[in-house]
Amino acid sequence: MAISNDLMKDLYARMRRIRDFENAAAKLFAEGKVPGFVHLYLGEEAIAPAVCKCLRDDDFITSTHRGHGHIIAKGGDLNYMMAELFARETGYCKGKGGSMHIADRDKGILGANGIVGAGHCISTGAGLSIKIRGTDQVCVCFFGDGSTNQGTFHESLNMASIWKLPIIFVCENNHYGISMSQGRHQAIKDVADRAAAYNIPGVSVDGNDPLAVYEAAGEAVARARAGKGPTLIECKTYRQHGHFEGDPATYKPKEEQAAWMAKDPLTLFAKFLIDNSILSADEIQAIDERVQAEIDEAIAFADAQPLPTPESAVVDVYSDIVEEVRSR
């Protein structure tokens, strides 16, 4: 696929937006301003922006407990995201969902959730809906390496393969399922090898290289739109923090952590852009400053919003049809 300079500039801006949002979330959580659990996307920023640049506004994505990067990459509103983290009523889920449950149907974001492997099934439903409705939309399912040991992974790939559903399964292999390394929870080196069992393409790429991810995702999206069925893309990457904020991550060898920090996707991509005269150092700095201003604005917005009222605890609990029946 052709990769223009403008596309690369936009990729960098999206990656920087995720990095700064996550750094802010970590700081705010440490200060006690963000309640609940927070699972950060730090170190994985090259994946979601590159994949989502291959999508249209009407395409779908499913996310995970580590979903901030996916939401931002698909065009989620930073103000509403931050308000949700602050548990304010103007957040995406009216302050009642928190970090792990952000959704925006208008942007095709079918929702993050805290159930490991749940996105596999949601994406299969979305893919079946697309096929029944006869559109050329696609659905991207983001998930981690640990969830590929769940039955939902195998069931979903099997059904998607049989029915040739337009799904791109994107495994963000950060090499850890909570505190257990991939080498201890799987006998295979490449998650992409599991595609062979379902007779679909399986591709393993450097998940810290946004251009490699973009090319693989572009081919998979084109294949899905053409009615040829799903693809499994494994993006090898590394989460720089623990499983959640507060996890000391002492189970990660120091040498391993240092090696992956040296392959930080944002730092390497910025260097690539400068070395190839796509952006100057001053232009990189200007993007960084603009994005930081966006994050600061989102924090100020969230901090000024009201908390949900006690009465709102029972709002949105029932579906519309149940509420209609109850009102009769």
C-alpha positions, 0 to 999 in steps of 0.5 A: 500500500502507498504510504504518503508523507501526510499519512505518516505525519498523521500516524505520528500525531495519533501515536503522540496523542495516545502516549500523552493521554496515557501518561496523563492517566497514570499521573492522575490515577497516582494522584487519586483523581481517577477511580477504579483500575487503569490499564495503559497502552504505553509501549503499544502506540504503533498498532491501533493508529496504523490499523484504524488509518485503514478503516472508514468511519462506518467500520467497527472495532472491538476493544479490551480492558487496555482500550484507551489507545483503540478509542483514540485511534478510531476518533474517540473524543478526548474530553468525553474519555477523560470525563469518563475516567474522572467518573463524571456524568458527561463521560462516554458512559455517564461516569458509570463505566470507567476506563474499561467500558468506553464505547461510541456507537457513532464512531463504530467503537463497539466498546471496551470491556474487562472480560478477557476474550469478550471482544472476539464474540462481539466482533463475530456478531458485528461481522455477521451483521455486516454480512446479513446487511450486505454492506462492505464494512469491516470489523477489527477485533483488538485483543492480547496474547493471553486471550488467545488461550480462551475458548472465545478466540477459537470459537470466533475464528472458526465461525468467522472462517466458515462464514467468511466474515469481514473481520480483522483479528489483531493480536497485540502480543505484548508478551504477558498475560497479566504477570505470566510471560507468553513463553510460559502460557503458550507452547508456540512462538507466534500467535499467527500460527493459530490461523492455520487451524481455521484456514485463514491468513496469519501474519506476524509483524513488528508491532512497534513499527506503524508502517509494517502494521499499516501495510498488513492491516491494509491488505487484511481490510481489502481482503475482508471488504472483497468478501474473502473473510477474516485475517489474523494479524499478530503485532509483537510489542511490549507494555512498558508498565505493569498489567495495571497501574499499581502493578510493580511488574517485578516479574519482568526481567530488567534486561528485557524491559531495557531492551524493549524500552530501547525499541520505544515505538514513538521515539523510533518513529520520530527518528525515522520521520526526521532522518527521512526529512518527512518532519523536522525536529521543530515540526515534531515539537510543534505536534507534541505541543499541540497534542499536549494542549489537547490533553490539558484541555481534556483534563480541565474539561473533565475536572469541571464536570459534575458527578453523577447523581445518586438517582442516575444509578438506576438509569440505563440499567434496563433496555428500552423495550423493558422500560416500555413494558414496565411503563405500561 
